[in-house]
Every structure is written in C-alpha cells, then in structure tokens.
Amino acid sequence: MSQKLISDFINLGCPTKREAAIALQVYLELCEVKRYHDVEYRFSTDLQCMYLTARKMKLSDSAIFLPIPVSDNISFLNMEKYLSLSNEDQKSIILAMVDSDSTCVYYQITGGIKDPSPETAPVDIEEKR
C-alpha cells in the first residue's frame, strides 16, 4: 500500500520521493493513529507541494495539513504562501513537521502573522517628540 501511495503522490506532481515519503508519513498518522475522517491527498501546483485534508470528526470542517521536513527553514514569507492553500472562511493550516525518526509535530498557523519590521515596531514616545 505504501508504494502505491508514493506512486500516486509522484503521479500527482510531487517532485521527489523524499517529499512523497514525508507526505505518506503524515497521511498514515492521520488515518491510523489519529483516526481522522475523509483524509485526502492533493498537490498544489502553485506551491509545488503535497498537502492533505482531513476532518477530526465526521461533521467537522476539513483541516489542511502541510507535510514538511523538520529541517526546512520556515520564514514568514513561506507561511504566507502556505496560507494560500486555505479558503476565505478558514484562514489557517496545520504544518505537519516530520523528523527523520518519523516523529510528527503539528503547528497550526493562522492568517495575520506578520514579520516585525521597523515601521511596525513600537516607537519610544520621547524619541517621537
């Protein structure tokens, strides 16, 4: 079954076997360990990455899971790109960070996160005068 899923991921457009294996790890964990419902895998041509959708309960809204290796550098710019996978009603996704020992940690990110810049940093009142 694992080899068939990896082949499916690659046929969808997944660029490497490594990324397909990471997506497979998250897929299996959502299905077999966490027992999520309606787990589906998809490929984003814009981001060139696999992602999964799943429901925690049968009647709950679908969540978006983005499998990424723990070694990836994640910037605020990357997070904004990842959020493009979500819809307007639910402006959040779950990063599924997978380590080489198959540990998977989930982080939910939500729209509105901004990189602090000098323009938005608090200004000292004395300095402003």
C-alpha positions as CSV (number, residue, x, y, z in Angstrom):
1,M,0.0,0.0,0.0
2,S,2.8,2.4,0.9
3,Q,4.5,2.1,-2.5
4,K,1.2,2.6,-4.3
5,L,0.6,5.8,-2.3
6,I,4.1,7.1,-3.1
7,S,3.5,6.4,-6.8
8,D,0.2,8.3,-6.6
9,F,1.9,11.2,-4.9
10,I,4.6,11.3,-7.6
11,N,2.0,11.0,-10.4
12,L,0.1,14.0,-8.9
13,G,3.3,16.0,-9.3
14,C,5.3,15.5,-6.1
15,P,8.8,16.5,-7.1
16,T,10.9,14.0,-5.0
17,K,10.5,10.6,-3.4
18,R,11.6,12.2,-0.1
19,E,8.7,14.6,-0.2
20,A,6.4,11.8,-1.1
21,A,7.6,9.7,1.9
22,I,7.1,12.7,4.2
23,A,3.5,13.1,2.9
24,L,2.9,9.4,3.3
25,Q,4.1,9.5,7.0
26,V,1.5,12.3,7.7
27,Y,-1.2,10.5,5.7
28,L,-0.7,7.3,7.6
29,E,-0.6,9.0,11.0
30,L,-3.8,10.9,10.3
31,C,-5.6,7.8,9.1
32,E,-4.3,5.1,11.5
33,V,-3.1,6.9,14.7
34,K,-5.2,10.0,15.0
35,R,-8.2,8.4,13.2
36,Y,-9.2,11.4,11.2
37,H,-12.1,11.1,8.7
38,D,-12.1,11.7,5.0
39,V,-8.3,12.0,4.7
40,E,-7.4,13.0,1.2
41,Y,-4.2,13.9,-0.5
42,R,-3.7,16.7,-3.0
43,F,-0.9,18.5,-4.9
44,S,-0.6,22.3,-5.1
45,T,0.9,23.3,-8.5
46,D,1.4,26.9,-7.2
47,L,3.5,25.8,-4.2
48,Q,4.8,22.6,-5.8
49,C,4.0,20.5,-2.7
50,M,1.7,17.8,-1.4
51,Y,-0.9,18.6,1.2
52,L,-3.7,16.7,2.9
53,T,-7.2,17.5,4.0
54,A,-9.0,15.7,6.9
55,R,-11.8,16.0,9.4
56,K,-11.3,15.5,13.1
57,M,-14.9,14.4,13.4
58,K,-17.3,13.3,10.7
59,L,-19.3,16.5,10.8
60,S,-16.5,18.9,11.5
61,D,-14.9,21.2,8.9
62,S,-12.0,19.9,6.9
63,A,-8.5,21.0,8.0
64,I,-5.5,21.4,5.7
65,F,-2.2,19.6,6.7
66,L,1.0,20.6,5.0
67,P,3.7,17.9,5.5
68,I,7.2,19.4,5.7
69,P,10.6,18.1,6.9
70,V,11.7,19.5,10.3
71,S,14.9,20.6,8.6
72,D,13.1,23.1,6.3
73,N,13.7,26.7,7.1
74,I,10.3,28.4,7.6
75,S,10.0,32.1,7.1
76,F,7.0,34.4,7.5
77,L,7.0,34.6,3.7
78,N,6.8,30.8,3.4
79,M,3.9,30.8,6.0
80,E,2.0,33.4,3.9
81,K,2.5,31.2,0.8
82,Y,1.3,28.1,2.8
83,L,-1.8,30.0,3.9
84,S,-2.8,30.4,0.2
85,L,-3.9,26.7,0.5
86,S,-6.7,27.7,2.9
87,N,-10.1,29.1,2.0
88,E,-11.5,32.5,3.0
89,D,-13.7,31.1,5.8
90,Q,-10.9,29.2,7.4
91,K,-7.7,31.2,7.1
92,S,-5.4,28.6,8.8
93,I,-3.5,25.5,8.0
94,I,-1.6,22.9,10.1
95,L,2.1,22.4,9.5
96,A,2.9,18.7,10.0
97,M,6.6,18.8,10.7
98,V,8.2,15.3,10.2
99,D,11.6,14.3,11.6
100,S,13.8,11.6,10.2
101,D,12.8,9.3,13.1
102,S,9.2,9.6,12.0
103,T,8.2,11.9,14.8
104,C,5.5,14.3,13.6
105,V,4.6,17.5,15.3
106,Y,1.7,19.7,14.3
107,Y,1.6,23.5,14.4
108,Q,-1.5,25.5,13.4
109,I,-0.7,28.8,11.6
110,T,-3.3,31.4,11.0
111,G,-3.5,34.4,8.8
112,G,-2.5,37.7,10.2
113,I,1.0,36.7,11.2
114,K,3.4,39.5,10.0
115,D,7.1,39.8,10.1
116,P,8.0,42.6,12.6
117,S,9.6,45.5,10.7
118,P,10.9,48.9,11.8
119,E,7.7,50.6,10.6
120,T,5.6,48.5,12.9
121,A,7.9,48.4,15.9
122,P,6.9,50.3,19.0
123,V,8.3,53.8,19.0
124,D,9.6,55.5,22.1
125,I,7.4,58.5,23.0
126,E,10.5,60.6,23.9
127,E,12.0,59.8,20.5
128,K,8.8,60.7,18.7
129,R,8.8,64.2,20.2
